[in-house]
Amino acid sequence: MKKTARSRVLVVDDYADAREMYSEYLQFSGFDVVEAANGMEALQRAVEDRPDIILMDLSLPVMDGWEATRRLKADGRTANIPVVALTGHALAGISEGAMRAGCDAFVTKPCLPEDLVREIRKVLDAPAGAAQRKLRRSGKHVKAIV
């Protein structure tokens, strides 16, 4: 879905420095940003702030990103919000598990901020009905749905 106004990104990460870094770069790149520090807070912010896309760390306190993503996709109010998994875990099978949980793309941390912005724009510009997309591996630590 193409966005003409500033797209709103929900950044979910329990590490405050990471949230701040992502938020500042995304704002610099033309996005509005809201933040959450755990999966439960992410659910609340997604309903209240209606982001256009969610960057979800998978290893979170209170409720992990896996469960938060499953709940977001099960809730009619948030089911259509694309979720990009952010994780430091690059183990085989993690990207497929993220897809099964409902993620629309997968990015391995650390990643270059410009690669993250490129991935966000790619997901936001994807056709709205592209629910049956698949994850692919990339040499830049970005696993995207195409």
N, C-alpha and C positions, 0 to 999 in steps of 0.2 A: 504494500500500500504506500503510495507516494504521499509525502507530507509536505505541505507548502508552508505551514507555520513552523515554529521551532518545535521539534519533537522532544517529548519528555522521556527521560531515561531514569529508571529506578536502579540505583547501584546498591547491591546487597553484598556486603563483605563485613566480617567481624573485625577485621584489622583496620583501625581508624586511619592509619597512614595510607593504606591502599585505597580506601574510600575517597579520601581527600585528593589523592593523586588522580584517580579516574575522574572524579567530579570536576576538578579544575581543568583537566585537558578536554573533557567533553563540553564544558561550558565555553572554553576557548574555541572549540570546533563548531559552536553554534547550537548546542543542545541545552534544554532546561534539564536540571538534575534534581532528583530527590534521593534520599539515602535511607538505608535500613541496615541494622547491625546484626540481625539474626533472621531466621526463617519466619518466625511468628510476626515480627515487625514487618517483614516483607509482605505478608498476606494483608495486613492492615493498611500499609501504605499503598498497595496495588489497588485496593478497593477505594480508598479515600482520594488518592491523587491521580488515578487513571493514566498511568504511564503508557507511552506508545511501545515501549520495549523494556525488558528487565534484564540486567546483568546479574546473574545469580552465582555467587560462590557456592560450591557444593558442600564444603566443610564449614558448618556454622553451628554456634551454640543454640540452645533452647529447642530449635527445630532445624534440622539440616536442610540444605538446598534441594536434595532429592525429594524429600517429603513436601517441602514448600512448593516445589514445581508441580508435583502431583496434585496438590490441593488447588493451586491456581488453575490448572487445566480442568479440574473437576467442577469448578465454580463458574456458573454461567456469566457472572459479572467480569471475570478475568480470563476466561478460557481462550479468548482470541488474542491475548497479549503475547507476542513472541518472547521467549525466554532464551537468553544466551548463557550457557553454563560457563563459568569461570572457575578454573581449578588448577592447583599446582600438581595434581596427580595426572601423569601422562601414561599410566599403565594401560596395557591392552585391555579392551573391554569397557573402559570408563566412558568413552564417547558413546558406545552403543547403549550402555546403561542410562546415560543422560538422555538419549533419544527416547528410550522406553519410558522414562519418567515424564517426558513431554517437552524436553528442550528442543528448540528450533535450530540451534547452532552450538558449537563447543569451542572454547578458546582455552588453550593451556597457558597458565601464568608461569613465568613472566612473559609478557608479549609487548611488542612495541605499541605505544599509544595510537600511532597512526594505523596500525593493523587492526586494532580494536575498533576504531572509528570506521574504517573501511567495512569491517564485518557488520557493524550496527547498520550502516547505510544499506548494505547488501540485503540484510534481513528485512529492513523497513521497506525497501523497494521491491521485494519479492511479491508475486501475485498473491492476493488475499486467500485464494483457495488452494494454496500449495501445501496442504496438510500432509501429503504423503511423500515428503521430501526425505532424502537420505543424507547421513553424515559422510563427509569424505575427509581424508587426512591431507594435511598440507605441510610442506617443509617449514612454514613460518609459524608453526604451533597453533594454527587456526584450523579448526575442523568445522566446516560450514555445511549447512543444508543447501543442496542444489536441486 
